[in-house]
Amino acid sequence: MFAKRFSELRPYVPGEQPKDRAYVKLNANENPYPPAPAVQRAIRDFDASALRLYPDPDARELRRAIASTLGDEVTEEMVFVGNGSDEVLSFVFYTFFDDDAPLVFPEHTYSFYPVYAGYYDIPVSRAPLAPDYSVDVDALLAKKSSGIIFANPNAPTGISLPLAEVRRLLDSYPRDRAVVVDEAYVDFGGETAIPLLREYGNLVIVRTFSKSYCFAGARLGYIVANPDLIRAVFTTKNSFNHFPVDVLTQRIGIAACSEAGYYTEINSRIARTRDSFAASLSGEGWKVLPSRANFVFARKPGVSGRAVYERAKAAGILVRHFDQPGISDFVRISIGTDDDMRRLLEALKGAWS
Ligand SMILES: Cc1ncc(COP(=O)(O)O)c(C=O)c1O
């Protein structure tokens, strides 16, 4: 009945979405604020009869709008869009990573990478993080590889790798192998690798509207890379699904790009909430990794991540913990509104002292 490859699938497990009561959701790194007013207007003005027709398979206007938010050096030909960055990552894995050597990524990073590697039969090798949990460029370079992928800022640590380190990695890596930098969280205070695109033709940057553009429910992700690489990803996309981004999402994506200032404002607010929340947790004796993302990765010495998760859940707040060696003491807490974070602090206060 089932194909042999099916029995070998090991699917990704997302943050839970329980429905037994109303929870404050701080477990999926969603944005607590609504999309820009222009997006709300575009939805209100949307003519449902536009759904009769297929969308533009090349999403030209949307790609042009995205390029316009990324500075003078990025053109529409350097942008590819897909159904969330998860789908975009799937195309990237299919297009660039081979099975002649392992794909290398940090030991702790976005847990979809090993899932896609399994899906496409790409061997993998995990490079240890540095003792301070930052991505270790030398460890990534230490092995022969068919490609490298990491998130910057990394997940679930939130730690950002300085641009000079990304450059050092690219300088030491063969130019005919892809280096993929997943910038899902860059808008919360990381350093983008976009200025390096002109020099490094093997650099592939993956981004999403889900986090900083408040679009997790709409599904829109993109790649920025040199036009030859983008054309290659189009070949992959057109061999799988010609129309990954629907008419409405293309429309509201364009609207979102017209109000980049709104997003800068709310994402700086999230960064401020993050920093004051991290300071409060530290004041309560927690160890908090320095985050440049819209979440913090933290542990209370002597308490398991699961115990923290359970305590928060009992108070109606969902956080994420990972039953994985090396990080099982931590919880990953998404940054919500100031009020969400106050409620969580209240729930955790004095619990284990
Ligand atoms: C590092 C990283 N990359 C990509 C994604 C996928 O985002 P989406 O498919 O919503 O664009 C996530 C989601 O949590 C993530 O943490």
Ligand as a Chemical Component Dictionary entry (heavy atoms), coordinates in Angstrom:
data_LIG
# 
_chem_comp.id                   LIG 
_chem_comp.type                 NON-POLYMER 
_chem_comp.pdbx_formal_charge   0 
_chem_comp.three_letter_code    LIG 
# 
loop_
_chem_comp_atom.comp_id 
_chem_comp_atom.atom_id 
_chem_comp_atom.alt_atom_id 
_chem_comp_atom.type_symbol 
_chem_comp_atom.charge 
_chem_comp_atom.model_Cartn_x 
_chem_comp_atom.model_Cartn_y 
_chem_comp_atom.model_Cartn_z 
_chem_comp_atom.pdbx_ordinal 
LIG C1 C1 C 0 14.760 29.440 11.458 1  
LIG C2 C2 C 0 13.429 29.278 10.821 2  
LIG N1 N1 N 0 13.364 29.220 9.485  3  
LIG C3 C3 C 0 12.176 29.067 8.858  4  
LIG C4 C4 C 0 10.987 28.967 9.566  5  
LIG C5 C5 C 0 9.713  28.721 8.806  6  
LIG O1 O1 O 0 8.908  29.816 8.715  7  
LIG P1 P1 P 0 7.707  29.919 7.700  8  
LIG O2 O2 O 0 7.540  28.597 6.993  9  
LIG O3 O3 O 0 6.520  30.268 8.516  10 
LIG O4 O4 O 0 8.080  31.002 6.746  11 
LIG C6 C6 C 0 11.004 29.021 10.951 12 
LIG C7 C7 C 0 9.751  28.890 11.703 13 
LIG O5 O5 O 0 9.653  28.872 12.891 14 
LIG C8 C8 C 0 12.271 29.178 11.596 15 
LIG O6 O6 O 0 12.356 29.204 12.934 16 
# 
loop_
_chem_comp_bond.comp_id 
_chem_comp_bond.atom_id_1 
_chem_comp_bond.atom_id_2 
_chem_comp_bond.value_order 
_chem_comp_bond.pdbx_ordinal 
LIG C1 C2 SING 1  
LIG C2 N1 SING 2  
LIG C2 C8 DOUB 3  
LIG N1 C3 DOUB 4  
LIG C3 C4 SING 5  
LIG C4 C5 SING 6  
LIG C4 C6 DOUB 7  
LIG C5 O1 SING 8  
LIG O1 P1 SING 9  
LIG P1 O2 DOUB 10 
LIG P1 O3 SING 11 
LIG P1 O4 SING 12 
LIG C6 C7 SING 13 
LIG C6 C8 SING 14 
LIG C7 O5 DOUB 15 
LIG C8 O6 SING 16 
# 
